[in-house]
Amino acid sequence: MEHEYALSLIALLKGIVYNHQKEVWDNLLRYEPDVKKYFLPVRLELFLDKSEGYAFLRQKESSEDEELLPRLTEKRQLNFLTSLLCVVLRKFLLEHDAQCGSVRSIISEQEIVSRTMVYLPTTHDEAKQQEKIITTINKVLEIGFLRKMEDQEKNYEIHRIIKGFVNADIVDETLRKFQRYAEEKKVTD
């Protein structure tokens, strides 16, 4: 049997679907209930944010009375700096939305570095610390929370999908924890 929503199924199994993927996005919106029903037996849940324009699959946690199923993908634990950078980017997105509300949120590499360094212990080698942050920016690019702009400046667009992974309610508290950590560590090499 041919499914009218096979396009959506395949795209979701490959990763994140964005609204700029016009054909897939329209198909997903049209067959949303069918897509949800299709993935239900394997405990995959469709996360669809129509207002922000993205969708992805996430695995539902098994309850105690349910049989454990293998994970579709491995959970990746982010290292300290990657976690910090994601929270800093989420904070920037919150501020951006509160100030201007435009859909695209652009941030420069230098601003990412400056905002991140506030939450790191003071160091004698700032250049080395900045290089670590820039390397981490590339990791966040691979995750899909950032997109490098094609301009002469080193600017990045923050993908709104970060909202689905970094909850706005924990941003300020998490940043305070990072700040306390930095103050306790004081000076590093």
Salt bridges, closest charged atoms under 4 A:
ASP26 OD2 - LYS22 NZ 3.21
GLU32 OE2 - LYS36 NZ 3.04
GLU32 OE1 - LYS50 NZ 3.15
GLU45 OE1 - ARG58 NE 3.22
GLU52 OE1 - ARG160 NE 3.32
GLU52 OE2 - LYS163 NZ 2.57
GLU61 OE2 - ARG71 NH1 3.65
GLU61 OE2 - LYS75 NZ 3.59
GLU66 OE2 - ARG43 NE 3.87
GLU95 OE1 - ARG115 NH2 2.92
ASP97 OD1 - ARG160 NH2 2.68
GLU109 OE2 - LYS154 NZ 4.00
GLU111 OE2 - ARG115 NE 2.97
GLU157 OE1 - ARG104 NH2 3.24
GLU157 OE1 - ARG147 NH2 2.97
ASP172 OD1 - LYS91 NZ 2.68
GLU173 OE2 - LYS177 NZ 3.56
